[in-house]
């Protein structure tokens, strides 16, 4: 039994209104369908119905947790998400897997059909949607602990990584966190890439280059309090994400800077506007701007 | 069976509903063709099958209707007003921003369970609600009204597969089979026949009726409730778009209609002549 599966079982034990639904995406659910009985529904490879059925259940008071691969979940079913969950603000959870530069099960080998590199942009567009990108499994589980409080849909960009193994502040819903304290530059990231940033951090520390790293997991609504702190404290800010340059954290930061008349020096490192070349994770990431060595070079030379 | 309406003259009731629709076919108009295509079925469900008090009180075990062909909503508003789920006065707010009575259904209107309008959503929503009833262990029924043109949507066929897979015997789909969609005849654009054979091959119980003949409608719904099978049911209701008004009947021009006072007076007269004087308008 995996931690995610145990968590789901524990939650349903307490709240029988939770229904786990999947569009035949069982990677994170392999051991629990039999245990969930009627609270588990596999709709087959049909993302639109995954959402429509979830919306019907949510409308009658159930809390659906809908699973799919991020690319198909957010794009194939986009209009269903926007119209059937977003407009009525139905409490519901979307768990998208294989997104960005997905290290999980070597997801980067899938190729463009499976790449979800605009999922955050799309989910941010949905009215009433909360968007969160956990960096590891403990964080995903902490997010799940809070879903009974939802008053609208939630998109979890589940990168399904193990654990980034660093001392963290206690999890607070809606709040982002500083995971490496320091001066000079601020590095803002989330999800899979946060682990890459920690590798960069190690190298920077070896050179005694002081820096701070922020886990920007809550992307919508964005935690403005921490952004004010960051913009006030750091002249140089690096925004690093495995998402295209439009609509993700890069856009969030640009919007924040414009709205608050900030003129900090900001560097954006992302997937620009296009698909990345598929391959094994280490190979695929080396071929992008998100390779640890390239990020390190940009920061140390800033 | 709802006792309040058991003895009622259905024809007279339907006439009043249709006259309610005519009131919305002006000053911005409504999809009158679609409304008059399925209004007999809607009027029957609300006058003979549904427990109106349960719907008014949003009781957990109320029957649920999803009008997936949302543009026919003028027909639904008309029926909801006639059975008293909303007041007839409220229809005067139609197409004003002070209320939520517009060209597609909004759940802020009592009796409307979900906002539809985008084709191909309502059946998935209805399936979710059918699952909810199973989980709640309640024996209500979920009815989903689909347009025949709506069967062009791929999401409908996903739903048809899923409802069969889970043997959703509490789900009844009614297809408003008027052989027309927005611009063309269905069989000229994307042929749908045989709908009966398609649903049957997908594992559904298939029934059909003349969607404008009350005896036939009554008989098919009796059959549906008596004949319990461990599968979902589809009722193919053979209908005519704009039924009852010769000018708009099966006329490709009048999927939608926005008429002047004179035209509407004429339509009212036609309905009175065809269906008899209504004592309750």
Contacts between the chains, C-beta under 8 A, distances in Angstrom:
chain1	res1	chain2	res2	distance
A	19	B	131	7.4
A	19	B	135	7.1
A	38	B	134	6.6
A	38	B	135	5.7
A	39	B	135	7.2
A	41	B	131	6.3
A	41	B	166	7.5
A	43	B	158	7.6
A	43	B	162	5.3
A	44	B	158	7.7
A	44	B	161	7.0
A	44	B	162	6.8
A	44	B	165	7.3
A	46	B	155	7.6
A	46	B	158	3.8
A	46	B	161	7.6
A	46	B	162	6.9
A	48	B	120	7.6
A	48	B	124	6.7
A	48	B	154	7.8
A	48	B	155	4.3
A	48	B	158	6.3
A	49	B	124	4.5
A	49	B	127	7.1
A	49	B	155	6.4
A	49	B	158	4.5
A	49	B	159	5.6
A	49	B	162	5.8
A	51	B	124	7.5
A	52	B	121	5.6
A	52	B	123	7.6
A	52	B	124	2.4
A	52	B	125	5.3
A	52	B	127	7.3
A	52	B	128	6.5
A	52	B	155	7.1
A	52	B	159	7.4
A	53	B	124	5.3
A	53	B	125	7.6
A	53	B	127	5.1
A	53	B	128	4.0
A	53	B	131	6.6
A	53	B	162	7.3
A	54	B	128	6.3
A	55	B	114	7.7
A	55	B	124	7.6
A	55	B	125	5.7
A	55	B	128	6.0
A	56	B	114	7.5
A	56	B	124	6.9
A	56	B	125	4.2
A	56	B	126	6.4
A	56	B	127	6.3
A	56	B	128	2.0
A	56	B	129	4.3
A	56	B	130	7.7
A	56	B	131	7.2
A	56	B	132	6.7
A	57	B	128	4.4
A	57	B	129	7.4
A	57	B	131	5.9
A	57	B	132	5.2
A	57	B	135	7.9
A	58	B	128	7.6
A	59	B	113	7.2
A	59	B	114	6.1
A	59	B	125	7.3
A	59	B	128	7.3
A	59	B	129	7.0
A	60	B	128	7.7
A	60	B	129	5.7
A	60	B	132	4.0
A	60	B	133	8.0
A	60	B	136	7.7
A	61	B	132	7.5
A	62	B	132	5.8
A	62	B	135	6.8
A	64	B	128	7.9
A	79	B	118	6.6
A	80	B	121	6.6
A	80	B	124	7.4
A	80	B	155	7.8
A	83	B	115	7.6
A	83	B	118	5.7
A	83	B	121	6.9
A	84	B	114	8.0
A	84	B	121	6.1
A	84	B	125	6.7
A	87	B	115	6.6
A	88	B	107	7.1
A	88	B	115	6.8
